[in-house]
Amino acid sequence: MKNKLMIIMMTIIVALLAACNNETDNLDEQETEEPKMLEVEFELPEKADVGETVELKAIVTYGDEKVKDADEVEFEYWEQGNEEDSTFIESINNEDGTYIAEVTFEANGVYEIYAHTTARDLHTMPKKAITIGEGGSVEHHEEHEEGHEHNHSEGLATHFVQPEDVKVNKEIDLVVHLQMDNQPLEEARVRYQINNDGSSEKADWLEAEETIPGEYTSLHSFEKDGTYTITIHIEDNEGLHEHVEQQIEVAQ
């Protein structure tokens, strides 16, 4: 009887030890496994002629997986030095991990383009430039930069999601995407300073919450109609201190 009990106890101990070893191995594998990254290969020719149709192509991957169901892939382009006057184009999902759009440029110049991509609760926005025809005027670009109110720190990229159909007392999301050196800028302190351009009232200040890596969101409703200036203040522990201004029109 005693021998049977000993055998049963030894069997239980061996089983427990094996289970512990398996659990440890699984934990070690989880710890050593590298986190997956959302990557976007943005294909764009370096040059094109005025009036030529240009294909914009984003190849989206998450680790080794081709992302066939991205939440959003949207291209934004503007003439260099004139980012405030940008145009957005929705992409077509080929359902094979590639997303395309076409654009035609009607004037000589250098145009910069973001491929805004949101998938797997991550956001990235690689940027490239294309020269159209004879390119842009260096003199014009320098004049614009001298009159530009604010330049970003090197490596910082911002994308404010312009809200649509904003009305008095209608709660909206204020959303900005931030990148540093083409990677999401995480754990930054982001605040929205909201001024009514036609009023002398004090500004409203909102703390933004990082909802996904590099995306900062805050809820707000406007009490009056008119034009509002949204100043986005960006800080981090590395000494970054930037601000970016945007405008919102609020209707009754």
BELQUICOR-V672341 format. One record per run of one state. SS is the DSSP state (hx for helix, st for strand, lp for the rest). FROM is the first residue (numbers start at 1). TO is the last residue. Records with the same first field share a line. If there is no record, write none. Layout:
SS = FROM-TO + FROM-TO
This chain:
lp = 1-1 + 33-37 + 44-46 + 49-52 + 63-64 + 67-71 + 80-86 + 91-91 + 94-97 + 105-108 + 120-121 + 133-137 + 148-155 + 162-166 + 168-171 + 181-182 + 185-188 + 197-203 + 208-208 + 213-214 + 221-225 + 236-240 + 252-252
hx = 2-32 + 138-147
st = 38-43 + 47-48 + 53-62 + 65-66 + 72-79 + 87-90 + 92-93 + 98-104 + 109-119 + 122-132 + 156-161 + 167-167 + 172-180 + 183-184 + 189-196 + 204-207 + 209-212 + 215-220 + 226-235 + 241-251
